[in-house]
Amino acid sequence: MSPRLAAVPSLPEGINYVFSEDDLDRLRRAQLAAALLAALSSEAVSYVDVPHDSIAAVAEYIAQDIHGVLNNAQRIGPAPSTTRGPVPD
């Protein structure tokens, strides 16, 4: 994995996020690319002689697009609470 993808942001649970229509398209393209990789059997890959570099390039494309979508996500819910228990007055 490339160093720039090592720190993939994670979105806290219980918070709502929105993203642009462009980012939705990026997610759809990433999903299609992942489905293509999943559909390739090892026999098919060796039969058509798909180089490993090509498969790795598609995987990196997917990772970069998802990383970009997560970075662009805008929180629309409340910030997560850092305290537990009742909120002081």
C-alpha atoms as one frame of an Amber mdcrd trajectory, in Angstrom:
protein
   0.000   0.000   0.000   1.315   3.427  -0.847   2.275   5.705   2.070  -0.313
   8.336   1.122  -3.083   5.791   1.683  -1.823   4.550   5.035  -3.812   7.081
   7.079  -7.319   6.416   5.778  -9.770   8.599   7.696 -12.482   6.882   9.667
 -15.870   8.439  10.246 -17.308   8.181  13.759 -20.449   6.095  14.111 -23.741
   7.736  15.006 -22.960  10.909  13.061 -24.575  11.730   9.719 -22.409  12.714
   6.778 -23.178  13.984   3.299 -21.092  13.990   0.170 -21.411  15.523  -3.269
 -22.947  13.963  -6.335 -19.442  13.786  -7.825 -18.315  11.758  -4.813 -21.343
   9.491  -5.206 -20.212   8.865  -8.786 -16.707   8.096  -7.486 -18.172   5.543
  -5.061 -20.171   3.940  -7.873 -17.081   3.675 -10.088 -15.076   2.221  -7.197
 -17.850  -0.318  -6.545 -17.866  -1.348 -10.208 -14.076  -1.688 -10.234 -14.209
  -3.815  -7.070 -16.956  -5.975  -8.598 -14.786  -6.469 -11.685 -11.842  -7.603
  -9.566 -14.082  -9.934  -7.564 -15.485 -11.473 -10.762 -12.062 -12.394 -12.128
 -11.120 -15.937 -11.328  -7.452 -16.852 -11.120  -7.951 -19.040 -14.198  -9.394
 -16.152 -16.206  -6.569 -13.845 -15.127  -3.907 -16.333 -16.193  -5.763 -17.208
 -19.434  -5.884 -13.608 -20.646  -2.481 -12.902 -19.087  -3.508  -9.935 -16.925
  -0.343  -8.606 -15.294  -0.305  -8.256 -11.509   0.587  -4.581 -11.937  -2.760
  -4.002 -13.663  -4.701  -5.590 -10.833  -2.726  -3.596  -8.271  -3.404  -0.392
 -10.227  -7.159  -1.028 -10.119  -6.997  -1.726  -6.378  -5.045   1.502  -5.785
  -7.583   3.418  -7.909 -10.378   2.074  -5.695  -8.492   2.950  -2.516  -7.690
   6.482  -3.717 -11.281   7.205  -4.703 -12.698   5.946  -1.414 -10.033   7.888
   0.486 -10.996  11.034  -1.424 -14.711  10.551  -0.720 -14.044  10.084   3.005
 -11.890  13.215   3.094 -14.641  15.221   1.377 -17.488  13.998   3.611 -19.198
  16.799   5.531 -20.663  16.135   8.972 -24.291  17.225   9.318 -24.961  15.732
  12.740 -23.827  16.846  16.179 -20.215  16.427  17.197 -19.630  13.205  19.136
 -19.640  13.641  22.888 -16.301  13.151  24.604 -17.852  12.751  28.052 -19.835
   9.862  29.441 -22.747  10.118  31.790 -24.935  13.121  32.503 -23.962  16.449
  31.029 -23.066  18.979  33.763 -25.295  22.087  34.117
